[in-house]
């Protein structure tokens, strides 16, 4: 992005740069991937130390509180990223106004959700400990509003700013966790440290956005734009929240049916497979703006690009799944301790399910660009229903592997089967299905990889 004193190409004076040599997705992907790999590798090590310090039971309780916050984060942030990027693509001269409006919306929804969550958790008797942990973690629901400028950096493929800010926030939070381990602190202190990472990141983004000449005066929020963005984001936000619930439901049901010790082991397996989420999200971030531009130009061009979009996402999904699966047997006990070795089979199953995760990112892009965001909510509900039924059946008989199998089978129902059933998604069904076999079609790899250039 241009510096504060650089001329703006837009009549309004917004600093939505169009530099002479716009950065390509590959450059942004490199920054984001390097940051996410470094953060994931470091997070596994730090999390392993926290898990050893707290033990499976307390570590399970901490992850349960973190899971509750994670489920609500898409709703607090309105899952507005794709809609906001699309709006900036269409109205670049109104970038600052869009970002300001979204920041205000996210702060409002985050505050309401945190207040509602705390009020509901104070009602059940004996739930005070869980309420305190959830409340400390839940501060991230408010702090996420400061991350609104991240969308503008994504649109302009300026990933180095977000990468440096996020990794800096992670280092600060990790240092706090290590200090707490040395001080033999309890679970509540670690909940504060986990939540603080979001505060550090949001503050760094706002500071960089300000330095780039994108000041955010609090009074300049467009009510009409806010209402329109809110209406468009309700469906995708609810879908992302339900999808997040489905992703965390297995951990909750393991806690209920098998106890906190098993939940801690299952949580360790989920942490070990976080590369799938990092990589799919990173690739989706850098590819979506170009797909959005293509959608506005030509139907034929968009169809061809969408096919390669699916293929590149699935090619990355195969690579991520194989890498994590092959390193699980040695890596999981090494990082988390011998007590967690039972969860290796969970990692293998979850690595197979990574294919549905990567293809789901591509499918969500298509749904949002074609005005079919409601289909994401339908698919998420189908996933949640299937997972609930399968988990109650498989967990009592197969334990931790049963929970992982339930999640994987439910992902097939919601992430692939609904593509064939729902009319707005049906045009993408053939692209999605063919892309699953991309590993066996090497002659298609070059065409898919060109999307990153």
C-alpha positions, 0 to 999 in steps of 0.5 A: 500500500502507498504511504500517507504522503503518496498521491491517491488515484481516487478522486475522493482521496482514498488510498486504495492503491493501484500500484504500477506493479500490483502484487500477484496472489503468489506473493501474498500467498507466500507471505501468508503461508510463511506466517501461518506455517511459522505460527502453526509450528510454534503454536503446536509447540507452545500448546504442547507445553500448555497441555503438559502444564495443565494436564488433560482435564484442565486443558480440555476445559480450556479448549472447551471455552476456546471452542465456544468463543471460536463458534461465535466469532464468525457471527461476531465478525458477520463473516463479512470478508467476502462481501466486503472484498466484493464491495471494494472491488466494485466501489474502490473509491469508497474503501474507507467508508466501507471499512469504517462501517464494517468496523462499527457493525462488528463492534456492535455484534461482538458486544451483544454476543458477549453480553448474551453469552455471559448472561446465559452462562450465569443461569445454570447452577454450578457453571461458574467456572465455565462462565469465567473461562468463557467470559475471559475468552469471549473478550475476543468477540469485541476485539475482533472488530479492530481486525476490519482493515484486514479485508482491505489489505487482502483486497490489495494483496498486501499480505505482508502487513497482515502477516507481520502484524499477526505473527507479532501478536502471536509472539507476544501472546506466546511469551505471555503463556510461557511466562504463565507456565513458569509462574505455574498459573492456573487455567484462567490466566491462560484464557486471558493470554489466549484472548489477548492475542486478538487484541494485539493483532487488531491494534497492530492492524489499525495502527498500520491502516492509519500509517497508510493514510486510511484514518477511521474517524468514528463518526463517518459510518454510512447507515444505509451501507451498514443495513445493506451489508448486514442483510447480505451477511446474515446468511453467511454469518449464520452458516459460518457459525453453524459450520464452526459449531459442527467443527467443535461439536465432536469435541463437546460430545467427546467431553459429554460422553467420554469425559475431560481426559478424552476431550483433552486428547481429542483437542490435541489431535485437532490442534495437530491438524490445524495446518488444514485450516490455516492452508485452506483459509490462506489459499482462499484469501489470496485467490478470492479477489481475482475470482471476484474480478473475473465474475464481473467480466465474463461468464465463460471466463468465470466458469473456466477459472472456477474449475481451476479454482476448485482444482488448486484448492483440492491439490493443496488439500491433498498435500496438506492431508498427506503431510499431516497424516504421515507425520502424526505417529511420531509428531503427536506424542513428541509434541504433546506427550505419550499420554496423547498417543491414542489420538493419532488415529483421529489425526489420520481420519481428520486428514482425509476430511481435509479434502472436504474443507478445501473444496468447501472454501472454493464452493463458498466463494462461488455461492457468495459471488452468485448471490446464493449465500443462503445455500451455505446456511442450508449446507451447514445445517445439513452437516450439523444434523448429520454429525449430531446423529452420527456422533451419538451413534459412533462415539459410544462404540468407537470412542475418539475415532468414532467422533472423527468418523462422524465429523468426516461423514457429516462433511461429505453430506454437507460439503459435497452431497448438498452441492448436487441437491441445491439448485444454485450450487449444482453448476459447481457440482461437476467442477467440485467432483472432478477436483477430488481426483486432481492428484491423479490428473497431473496434466491439470496441475499446471493450469491450476497452479497458474491461478497463483501467478 
